[in-house]
Amino acid sequence: MANGRWQMADGKSQIANRGQRNPQSAGGRDPTWTRIQETGVWRVGMDPSFPPFENIDPATGQPVGFDVDLAQAIAAQWEVRAEFVGVGFDQLIDVVAAHRVDSAISALPIIDYRAKDVAFSAPYVEAGVILAVPSGSAIAGPDDLAGRRVAVEWGSAGDAQARAVQRESGGNVELVLRESVDAALGAVIAGDADAAIVDAVSLALFNRAGHDLIIVGESLQPAPYVVVVPVDAPDLLGAVNAALAALAADGTLATLKARWLSAETP
């Protein structure tokens, strides 16, 4: 992370990166957004332990990953600097609700029962259960799996989805059960299965090792990752959604996916 530094703040690891201040104010309707605009600092909670979305680079001691780059790109849209605060994953929603940080970006899904405490942005990546096949496969979606072998991690969400597909086909789908996601994907590489049903993040990590399986069809069990903001910060939420839309429109999101996620994600 260029021009960044790692420090301790209130007993938690924190990284600050350089940026510019936007002097515009939201007029006080949303104190969180007003403070960001007035100070030029956006405090972002993150648990840097989940590559390729966020982890600490051992060579530099700095956080790197998809979510780090995304936060910096959003901050650049606002002409402020993103200040990353290290928080344990299980505490991220609580620290946003308590206004200890302004937002959380850390591979977080929508959690419906927390909607009274925090608000969720539009999705920025789909991390749910998908169908993976070799490049050039004739399989274009679940409807093409009849008579095929489908590898899954036994007991996983992908396993459950595959069994649903098997039932819908009248049992005409052979399940290839493996002990891990990597083993299921490896079965496709080895030719022991025609496709695999796994989560999109696991596929991305698998492909980073030099494989080239691709996603076909729509997500079988959506699990979008979102930015989390305080429930009483409507202006901040609107600004986040506007920034995400702009980053999608100008190709920045696609560039981040190409850099950090080897598999094409919806």
Backbone hydrogen bonds, N-H to C=O, Kabsch-Sander energy under -0.5 kcal/mol:
donor,donor_aa,acceptor,acceptor_aa,energy
4,G,1,M,-1.1
5,R,16,A,-1.3
7,Q,14,Q,-3.5
9,A,12,K,-3.4
12,K,9,A,-2.0
14,Q,7,Q,-3.4
15,I,84,F,-4.0
16,A,5,R,-1.8
17,N,82,A,-1.6
18,R,3,N,-1.1
20,Q,80,V,-0.5
29,R,26,A,-0.6
34,T,30,D,-2.5
35,R,31,P,-2.4
36,I,32,T,-2.1
37,Q,33,W,-2.3
38,E,34,T,-2.4
39,T,35,R,-2.8
40,G,36,I,-2.1
42,W,81,R,-2.6
43,R,41,V,-0.6
44,V,42,W,-0.6
44,V,83,E,-2.9
45,G,43,R,-0.5
45,G,103,S,-3.3
46,M,85,V,-2.2
49,S,47,D,-2.6
50,F,54,E,-2.9
53,F,50,F,-1.6
54,E,50,F,-1.5
55,N,64,V,-1.9
56,I,48,P,-0.7
57,D,55,N,-0.5
57,D,62,Q,-3.5
60,T,57,D,-0.8
61,G,57,D,-3.2
64,V,55,N,-2.9
66,F,52,P,-2.5
67,D,53,F,-1.8
68,V,53,F,-0.8
69,D,65,G,-2.3
70,L,66,F,-2.5
71,A,67,D,-2.5
72,Q,68,V,-2.1
73,A,69,D,-2.2
74,I,70,L,-2.5
75,A,71,A,-2.6
76,A,72,Q,-2.1
77,Q,73,A,-1.5
78,W,74,I,-1.3
79,E,75,A,-0.9
80,V,75,A,-2.2
81,R,40,G,-2.4
83,E,42,W,-3.0
84,F,15,I,-2.8
84,F,82,A,-0.6
85,V,44,V,-2.9
86,G,13,S,-5.3
86,G,84,F,-0.5
87,V,46,M,-2.2
91,Q,88,G,-1.8
92,L,88,G,-0.6
92,L,89,F,-1.2
95,V,91,Q,-2.4
96,V,92,L,-1.7
97,A,93,I,-2.5
98,A,94,D,-2.0
99,H,96,V,-1.6
100,R,95,V,-2.4
101,V,95,V,-1.1
102,D,43,R,-1.6
103,S,43,R,-1.6
104,A,228,V,-2.0
105,I,45,G,-2.0
108,L,226,V,-0.5
110,I,224,P,-0.6
112,D,110,I,-0.6
114,R,111,I,-1.9
115,A,112,D,-1.8
117,D,114,R,-1.9
118,V,114,R,-2.2
119,A,229,V,-3.0
121,S,227,V,-2.4
124,Y,225,Y,-2.4
125,V,225,Y,-0.9
127,A,125,V,-0.6
127,A,223,A,-1.6
129,V,221,Q,-1.6
130,I,198,V,-3.7
131,L,216,V,-0.6
132,A,130,I,-0.6
132,A,196,A,-3.3
133,V,214,I,-2.4
137,S,134,P,-1.9
144,D,141,G,-2.0
145,L,142,P,-1.7
147,G,172,N,-4.3
148,R,145,L,-2.4
150,V,148,R,-0.5
150,V,174,E,-3.2
151,A,149,R,-0.5
151,A,195,A,-3.1
152,V,176,V,-2.1
154,W,152,V,-0.6
154,W,178,R,-3.0
156,S,153,E,-2.1
160,A,156,S,-1.9
161,Q,157,A,-2.2
162,A,158,G,-2.5
163,R,159,D,-2.3
164,A,160,A,-1.6
165,V,161,Q,-2.2
166,Q,162,A,-2.6
167,R,163,R,-2.3
168,E,164,A,-2.3
169,S,165,V,-1.5
170,G,167,R,-1.7
171,G,166,Q,-2.9
174,E,148,R,-2.4
175,L,173,V,-0.6
176,V,150,V,-3.1
177,L,175,L,-0.7
178,R,152,V,-2.2
184,A,180,S,-1.9
185,L,181,V,-2.7
186,G,182,D,-2.6
187,A,183,A,-1.5
188,V,184,A,-1.0
189,I,185,L,-1.8
190,A,186,G,-2.5
191,G,188,V,-1.0
192,D,187,A,-2.3
193,A,187,A,-1.2
194,D,149,R,-2.1
195,A,149,R,-1.4
196,A,132,A,-2.3
197,I,151,A,-2.0
198,V,130,I,-1.6
198,V,196,A,-0.6
200,A,128,G,-2.3
201,V,127,A,-0.6
203,L,199,D,-1.7
204,A,200,A,-2.2
205,L,201,V,-2.5
206,F,202,S,-2.4
207,N,203,L,-2.7
208,R,204,A,-1.3
209,A,206,F,-1.4
210,G,207,N,-2.0
211,H,206,F,-0.6
214,I,133,V,-3.0
216,V,131,L,-2.2
220,L,129,V,-2.7
221,Q,129,V,-1.2
225,Y,125,V,-2.8
226,V,108,L,-2.7
228,V,104,A,-2.4
229,V,119,A,-2.4
231,V,117,D,-1.5
233,A,230,P,-1.5
237,L,233,A,-2.3
238,G,234,P,-2.3
239,A,235,D,-2.3
240,V,236,L,-2.7
241,N,237,L,-2.5
242,A,238,G,-2.4
243,A,239,A,-2.3
244,L,240,V,-2.7
245,A,241,N,-2.3
246,A,242,A,-2.2
247,L,243,A,-2.6
248,A,244,L,-2.0
249,A,245,A,-2.3
250,D,246,A,-2.3
251,G,248,A,-0.7
252,T,247,L,-1.0
253,L,247,L,-1.8
255,T,251,G,-2.1
256,L,252,T,-2.4
257,K,253,L,-2.4
258,A,254,A,-2.2
259,R,255,T,-2.0
260,W,256,L,-2.7
261,L,257,K,-2.3
262,S,260,W,-0.6
